[in-house]
Amino acid sequence: MLFNFCEKLNSRKFLVTAEVSPPKGTRFSDILEDARQIKGIVDAINVTDNQCSIMHMSSLAFSKLLLDEGHEPIMQLTCRDRNRIGLQSDLLGAYALGIRNICLMTGDYPTCGDHPGSKPVYDLDSVQLLQLVRKLDSGIDFAGNKLDGGTSFCAGAVSGIDPEKTLQLIKLEKKVKCGADFIQTQAVYDIGMFEKFAEAVNYLEVPIIAGLIPLKSVGMAEFMNKNISGIHVPEEIILRIKDASSPMEEGLLIASETIKELKKISRGVHIMPIGSQRYTPKLISMAGISEK
């Protein structure tokens, strides 16, 4: 029996989502070809929204391209680049084009990206954006005006996984109370940390899909530890990659072992490879996950 992503959230299936970035330009055939490698293997594909504040084709446009190819996209939408009018306009447009899944986030500050002089908007934060979406679902806009046709989105949000960051957990609780249908997390390398996080938020009763970025090298692991808040790659994993004859293969093995552990404590895994999806089918097979 076929399910869509929203229906799968209410099933007992272990979900697998992946991620692609739209092109920085108008040539998109290579990225569509990359996405074809995971068609029928993952349940849905996130489309990033100017990830890391680097300008790309819009997530809305590329989500539609994926939809036309038979994929189920999850359109990411950040608060950084649009005010509440622009956010609502894009959401209504996305819904009219058949996009039903969205993932909402605040967005990285522009100084992190390739247009550091651009002015951030942040008219709303991610919690308020969830509230906005639920108003659209009820048939009114954020100002309370009646719409000529409402929406019905499957709306997700994101979260870090450090159980000691109380403010982060409070914000996650607010997102769930505002109607988040699912949560996708930062990359998990420390299973113990994720177990504590999952236990701390278990009362929220929301499907949590754990993030995963397969490691390619020691340098990549050390970079994450140094530069990405909330991510902790344990020393034992770094040593395994350092001692391996093929760091790439060892990284895939570590990722597959992590997925097997995550199957016990999460509703799914969100795979975020650096670059292409070339190794994602192999990783999923190594983890013992059957095709969708």
C-alpha positions in Angstrom: 0.0 0.0 0.0 1.3 3.4 -0.9 1.6 6.1 1.7 2.6 9.8 1.4 5.1 11.2 3.9 2.5 12.7 6.3 0.7 9.3 6.4 4.0 7.5 7.1 4.5 9.8 10.1 1.5 8.2 11.7 2.6 4.7 10.9 5.3 2.5 12.6 7.7 2.7 9.6 11.2 3.8 10.2 11.5 6.8 8.0 14.4 7.8 5.8 14.7 11.4 4.4 17.5 12.8 2.5 18.6 16.3 1.4 19.5 18.1 -1.8 20.5 21.7 -2.5 19.2 23.5 -5.5 21.8 24.7 -8.1 23.6 28.0 -7.9 22.4 28.9 -11.3 19.8 27.7 -13.8 21.3 24.3 -14.8 19.5 21.7 -12.7 19.8 18.5 -14.6 22.8 17.2 -12.6 21.0 17.6 -9.3 17.8 16.0 -10.6 20.0 13.1 -11.8 21.6 12.9 -8.3 18.1 12.8 -6.8 17.2 9.8 -9.0 19.8 7.7 -7.2 17.6 7.7 -4.1 14.2 7.5 -5.7 12.2 4.7 -4.2 14.8 4.4 -1.4 13.9 7.4 0.7 10.5 8.5 1.9 11.0 12.2 1.1 13.7 14.7 0.0 14.4 18.0 1.8 15.1 20.9 -0.5 17.4 23.4 1.2 16.5 27.2 1.3 19.7 29.1 0.6 21.6 26.8 3.0 24.4 28.4 5.0 23.2 31.8 3.6 24.6 30.9 0.2 22.4 32.0 -2.7 20.8 29.2 -4.7 17.7 28.6 -6.9 14.6 28.9 -4.7 13.6 25.9 -2.7 10.0 26.3 -4.0 11.0 26.1 -7.6 13.3 23.1 -7.1 10.7 21.3 -5.0 8.3 21.6 -7.9 11.0 20.1 -10.2 11.4 17.2 -7.9 7.6 16.8 -7.6 7.4 16.6 -11.4 10.0 13.8 -11.3 7.9 11.7 -9.0 9.7 12.5 -5.8 8.0 13.7 -2.6 9.8 16.9 -1.6 10.0 18.6 1.8 10.4 22.3 1.0 12.6 24.1 3.5 11.7 27.7 4.3 13.7 30.1 6.4 12.7 33.4 8.1 16.0 35.1 7.1 15.1 36.3 3.6 11.4 37.1 3.7 8.9 39.1 5.8 5.5 37.7 6.8 4.0 38.8 3.5 6.6 37.0 1.4 6.5 33.9 3.5 2.7 33.6 3.1 2.9 34.3 -0.6 5.5 31.5 -1.1 3.6 29.1 1.0 0.4 29.7 -0.9 2.2 29.3 -4.2 3.9 26.1 -3.0 0.6 24.6 -2.0 -1.0 25.6 -5.3 1.8 23.7 -7.1 1.2 20.6 -5.1 3.9 20.9 -2.5 2.5 19.5 0.8 5.5 19.0 3.0 7.5 21.9 4.5 10.3 22.2 7.1 10.5 25.6 8.8 13.6 27.2 10.3 15.0 30.6 11.3 18.0 30.4 8.9 21.7 31.2 9.3 22.8 34.8 9.5 23.8 36.3 6.1 27.4 37.0 7.2 27.9 33.3 7.1 27.3 33.1 3.4 28.4 34.5 0.0 26.4 37.7 0.2 27.6 39.0 3.6 26.4 42.5 3.0 22.8 41.5 2.5 20.3 42.6 5.2 18.5 39.8 7.2 14.8 40.0 7.6 13.8 37.8 10.5 10.4 39.4 10.7 9.3 36.2 12.3 11.1 33.3 14.1 10.6 29.6 13.4 8.0 29.3 16.2 5.9 32.2 14.8 6.3 30.8 11.3 4.7 27.6 12.5 1.9 29.6 13.9 1.5 31.4 10.5 1.3 28.0 8.7 -1.5 26.8 11.0 -3.4 30.0 10.3 -3.1 29.4 6.6 -4.4 25.8 7.2 -7.4 27.2 9.0 -8.3 29.5 6.0 -7.0 32.8 7.3 -3.8 34.8 6.8 -1.5 35.9 9.6 -3.3 39.2 10.0 -6.7 37.4 10.4 -8.0 38.0 6.9 -10.1 35.2 5.2 -8.4 33.3 2.4 -10.0 32.2 -0.8 -8.9 28.6 -0.2 -6.7 27.5 2.7 -3.8 25.0 2.9 -3.2 21.7 4.6 0.6 21.4 5.2 2.6 18.7 6.8 4.9 21.0 8.7 8.2 20.1 10.3 10.8 22.0 12.2 14.5 21.4 13.3 16.3 21.0 16.6 19.7 20.6 18.1 20.3 17.5 20.2 22.3 18.7 23.2 20.1 17.7 26.2 21.9 20.3 28.4 20.8 23.3 26.3 17.6 24.1 28.2 16.6 27.1 26.0 16.8 24.9 22.9 14.5 22.3 24.6 12.1 25.0 25.5 12.0 26.3 21.9 11.4 22.7 20.7 8.5 22.4 23.1 7.0 25.6 21.7 7.4 24.3 18.1 5.5 21.2 19.0 2.8 23.1 20.8 2.4 25.4 17.7 1.7 22.3 15.5 5.0 20.8 14.3 4.2 17.4 12.7 7.8 16.2 12.8 11.2 17.3 13.9 14.5 16.8 12.0 17.6 17.1 14.1 21.3 18.1 13.8 23.7 15.4 12.9 24.1 12.6 15.4 27.5 11.0 16.1 27.2 10.6 19.9 24.4 8.0 20.5 24.6 8.5 24.2 23.9 12.2 23.8 21.0 11.5 21.5 19.5 9.0 23.9 19.5 11.6 26.6 17.9 14.1 24.3 15.2 11.7 23.2 14.4 10.8 26.8 14.2 14.5 27.7 11.7 15.3 24.9 9.8 12.0 24.9 6.8 13.7 26.5 6.3 15.8 23.4 5.1 12.8 21.4 6.3 14.1 18.1 8.1 12.0 15.5 11.8 12.8 15.7 13.9 12.1 12.6 17.6 12.1 13.6 20.1 13.8 11.4 23.1 12.1 9.9 26.1 13.4 7.9 28.4 10.5 6.8 32.0 11.4 7.7 34.6 11.4 4.9 37.8 12.2 6.8 39.4 13.1 10.1 39.6 16.7 9.0 35.8 16.8 8.4 35.1 15.3 11.9 37.5 17.8 13.6 35.9 20.7 11.6 32.5 19.8 12.9 33.7 19.5 16.5 35.3 22.9 16.3 32.8 24.9 14.2 29.3 23.5 14.5 27.6 24.1 17.8 25.8 21.1 19.3 27.6 18.5 17.3 30.0 16.2 19.0 32.1 13.6 17.1 33.5 11.3 19.8 37.3 10.7 19.8 36.8 6.9 19.3 35.1 7.7 15.9 37.9 10.1 14.9 40.5 7.4 15.7 38.6 4.8 13.7 38.6 7.0 10.6 42.3 7.9 11.2 43.3 4.3 11.3 41.2 3.1 8.4 42.7 2.2 5.1 39.7 3.9 3.4 38.3 6.8 5.5 35.3 7.0 3.2 34.4 3.4 3.7 34.9 3.6 7.4 32.7 6.7 7.5 29.9 4.8 5.8 30.4 1.8 8.2 30.1 4.2 11.2 27.1 5.8 9.7 25.4 2.5 9.1 26.1 1.4 12.7 24.6 4.7 13.9 21.5 4.2 11.9 21.0 0.7 13.4 21.2 2.3 16.9 18.9 5.2 15.9 16.2 2.7 14.7 15.8 1.8 18.4 15.2 5.3 19.6 14.0 7.5 16.8 11.3 7.5 14.1 13.7 7.9 11.3 17.0 9.2 9.9 17.7 12.3 7.8 20.8 11.8 5.7 22.7 14.9 4.7 25.7 13.9 2.6 28.3 16.5 1.7 28.1 16.6 -2.1 26.1 14.0 -3.9 23.8 11.2 -3.0 26.2 8.7 -4.6 26.8 6.6 -1.5 23.3 6.9 0.1 21.9 3.8 -1.5 24.9 1.8 -0.3 24.6 3.3 3.2 20.9 2.4 3.5 21.6 -1.1 2.3 24.5 -1.4 4.9 22.1 -0.3 7.6 19.6 -3.0 6.7 16.8 -0.7 5.6 14.6 -2.1 2.7 13.5 0.0 -0.2 10.4 2.1 0.2 
